[in-house]
């Protein structure tokens, strides 16, 4: 599932994706917003909306991973109900250290 965050003029401000919704063990969230709109709650609202739609489609659990240095994204995940799960595997080509997150979608969003 892929979503875009747009303003009233149709300008794309960010995106949220939830991959592999048909494979519960590997369902994963990713998100990004434009630098000039960071800190306005757009990422949080986008993630919450995507999780709500995923829950309504029967997704029970979503994982995420983020660089340990990316504190704003870590805060977004925590505000959206994700719990840390420990060190996570870095994406291919990344030399950064990543931390994993997980949330169970029980219809409470």
C-alpha positions in Angstrom: 0.0 0.0 0.0 1.5 3.3 -1.1 0.2 6.7 0.0 1.2 10.3 -0.8 0.8 13.3 1.5 -0.3 16.3 -0.6 -1.2 19.9 0.3 -4.3 21.8 -0.8 -2.6 22.7 -4.1 -1.8 19.1 -4.9 1.9 19.4 -4.1 3.5 16.2 -2.8 4.8 16.7 0.7 5.6 13.1 1.6 4.8 9.4 1.3 4.0 6.5 3.5 4.1 2.9 2.4 3.3 -0.4 4.0 4.8 -3.3 2.1 4.0 -7.0 2.1 0.6 -6.7 3.7 -0.2 -10.2 2.6 2.9 -11.6 4.5 2.4 -11.0 8.2 5.9 -11.8 9.2 7.4 -9.2 6.9 4.9 -6.3 6.7 7.0 -3.2 7.0 6.3 0.6 7.2 8.3 3.3 5.5 7.7 7.0 5.4 9.3 10.3 4.4 8.3 14.0 4.3 9.9 16.9 2.6 12.4 18.7 4.8 10.7 22.0 4.7 7.5 20.6 6.3 9.1 18.4 8.9 8.0 19.1 12.5 4.4 19.9 11.6 2.9 16.5 12.4 2.4 15.4 8.7 4.5 12.2 9.1 2.6 11.2 12.3 -0.8 11.9 10.7 0.2 10.1 7.5 1.5 7.0 9.4 -1.6 6.9 11.6 -3.9 7.1 8.6 -1.9 4.3 6.8 -2.1 2.1 9.8 -5.8 2.6 10.2 -6.4 1.6 6.5 -4.1 -1.4 7.0 -6.0 -2.5 10.1 -9.3 -2.2 8.2 -7.8 -4.5 5.5 -6.9 -7.1 8.1 -3.2 -6.4 8.7 -2.5 -7.4 12.3 1.2 -6.3 12.8 3.5 -3.8 11.2 7.3 -3.5 11.6 9.6 -0.6 10.9 13.3 0.1 11.2 15.1 3.4 11.4 18.6 4.6 11.8 19.5 5.2 15.4 20.6 8.7 14.4 17.2 9.6 13.0 15.5 10.8 16.2 12.6 12.6 14.4 11.5 9.4 12.7 11.9 7.4 15.9 9.6 9.9 17.6 7.0 9.5 14.9 7.0 5.8 15.3 6.7 6.1 19.1 3.9 8.6 18.8 2.1 6.2 16.5 2.2 3.3 19.0 5.3 1.4 17.8 7.5 -0.3 20.4 11.2 -0.8 20.0 12.3 -4.3 19.4 16.1 -3.9 19.5 18.8 -3.7 16.8 17.5 -4.3 13.3 19.3 -5.3 10.1 20.3 -2.3 8.0 19.0 -2.0 4.5 21.3 -3.2 1.7 24.0 -0.6 1.1 23.7 1.2 4.5 26.5 1.3 7.0 24.3 2.9 9.7 23.0 1.2 12.8 19.3 0.6 12.8 16.7 -0.1 15.5 13.6 -2.1 14.9 10.0 -1.2 15.9 6.7 -3.0 15.9 3.1 -2.3 16.4 0.1 -4.6 16.7 -3.0 -3.4 14.9 -5.9 -4.4 17.1 -8.5 -1.9 15.8 -7.6 0.7 18.5 -6.3 3.3 16.1 
